[in-house]
Amino acid sequence: MAHLEALVPEVTTYPYTNGKKTGSRVKFPDTAAFSSMNKPSRFEGDIFDLEITGEIPKDINGTFYRVQPDHRFPPMFEDDIHFNGDGSVTAIRIQDGHADFKQRYVRTDKFLKEEEARQSLFGRYRNPYTDNESVRGVIRTVSNTNITFWRGMLLASKEDGPPFAVDPATLETIGRYDFEGQVTAPTFTAHPKFDPDTGEMLCFAYEAGADGADCGADVVSWTIDADGRKTEELWFKAPFAGMIHDCGISKNWLVLPLTPLKMSLDRLQAGGNKFAWDPNEDQVYGLVPRRGGKPEDVKWFRADNGFHGHVAGCYENADGHVVFDLTVADGNVFFWFPPDGEQPDLAKRSRLSSPTCRWVFDPSAETNTRVTASLEWTTNGEFSRIDDRYVTKKYAHFWQLKVDPTRPYDFAKCGPPAGGLFNCMAHYTWDPADEGRTGSEDVYFAGPTATFQEPVFIPRDGGEEGEGYLAALKNNLDELRNDVVIWDALNLAKGPLATLHLPLRLRLGFHGNFVDHRDIEAWQERRAGELGPVQPAKEPLPWQKAFAAARQQQNGHANGAVNGNGVNGSS
């Protein structure tokens, strides 16, 4: 007998009408942003003792943390983007040749409000004007971009809001973190940098002057010392209101790459995109003093239009000039934020090149000096990493995801490669004798049905720079499943030392870090003793207080007007 449902005339149950969610049905959009490896995972749980091919080096004892955007509920708008997903943290705990897996969402204020409502309440990417009225005044960050270890906690961060503290052992969310009341800006970078010699955290925020949605040019940089005390805070204006995603630090300078993805409050209030690419604007680099700086001390260097990727290294050479290395694409990588009046152009994005560019900045130069890259290495990649023991120092080695279109790709099995064709993991070495020359390349190909996510470097105890291991997620596009691959960091071409098989699919993540278990244990001991537990923020942010006061005043005026008309009182 036929199933009864087969006898019922087909009724459209797709829950999006004119691009907006209708009804309460839990169904995600039928778009590229929610398909293939980017189909929502929505998974929380633990797997004890992962299946392994090869052998995990016994000297690895720590945790590989990474974070991914993973929408908890179908978005309010059908054309929502990957970047808008709720932060979900992965922990791969490695010890004695074994590996365990743990996955948890970050319980941000947004996450908790939507979980209570069982639906999305926050609208377009970084656009509060498209939110449900019930969540006005709520911090809307999703903490989905990076996960870093700091003084016994993990900080889950996204540059549109404050970080959230997470327990490194359980992945349970502790709460919003404001550095014990010392940092109260509405936004905070997803790329803090850590000085390995001083233990300081160097961090910054852009669009930092109001509520994090004013599309302003206010920037602030901070230094937090190894004891958790804020020792530096410098406020200044950027040349235009654009995106500053990553940064670099040398012994005396913070370098901020200002990308010509421009914000517009008018566009935001009209329900549009936060950013629009400006092909006629310069790429700009801010040189910010680490100590005792004033706004007028910040120097800006301008170069021809380009799109900044992620930073490899940053240091000062013998001349006192700042050497700064990062990938720079020759057009708009974020094609979903096209120039005003234009439509997204994925085909154009796929034709972009992305070399690793070396810039050399003279701190004595005048602000707005025009510069060109001193070196362009045609690595055609992104997501650079170095041996973090060499942050602020001259370095030789970096690793990067590489796009190699000459390699075979099985489109019939895999379809379009979600997130880009990062089909190779590459290790590069600068010429040690001449900072103006490139060196060697060492590449491992994922195969015709796989791509990689951002790597992390795991140093070997007592080793020289680069001696240790590299780990990264592998996307098995034909199976829609992930592995974790571990290589000898100085010999990728030889192939993996070990492959950790996950029996599930994670979404494409952004960033992660490896934390030595001795560091975790040492901080657990300190937190159990004299330091006490991590303290979440105790006060609303200043913009929230101002919003609440304005709303209370507005309600008071409205009540007064009603009472004055005799509705609630005697006439």
Beta strands, then each sheet from edge to edge (+ up, - down):
strand 1: 16-17
strand 2: 20-21
strand 3: 45-47
strand 4: 51-54
strand 5: 62-69
strand 6: 87-95
strand 7: 98-105
strand 8: 146-150
strand 9: 153-157
strand 10: 164-166
strand 11: 173-176
strand 12: 193-194
strand 13: 201-206
strand 14: 218-224
strand 15: 230-237
strand 16: 242-243
strand 17: 248-249
strand 18: 253-263
strand 19: 275-277
strand 20: 283-289
strand 21: 299-303
strand 22: 307-316
strand 23: 322-329
strand 24: 356-361
strand 25: 369-370
strand 26: 375-377
strand 27: 381-385
strand 28: 397-402
strand 29: 424-429
strand 30: 440-445
strand 31: 450-452
strand 32: 456-459
strand 33: 468-476
strand 34: 481-488
strand 35: 498-501
strand 36: 512-516
sheet 1: 1+ 2-
sheet 2: 3+ 7- 6+ 5- 36+
sheet 3: 4+ 35- 34+ 33- 31+
sheet 4: 4+ 35- 34+ 33- 32+
sheet 5: 8+ 9- 10+ 11-
sheet 6: 12+ 13- 14+ 15-
sheet 7: 16+ 18- 17+
sheet 8: 16+ 18- 19+
sheet 9: 16+ 18- 20+ 21- 25-
sheet 10: 22+ 23- 24+ 26-
sheet 11: 27+ 28- 29+ 30-
end
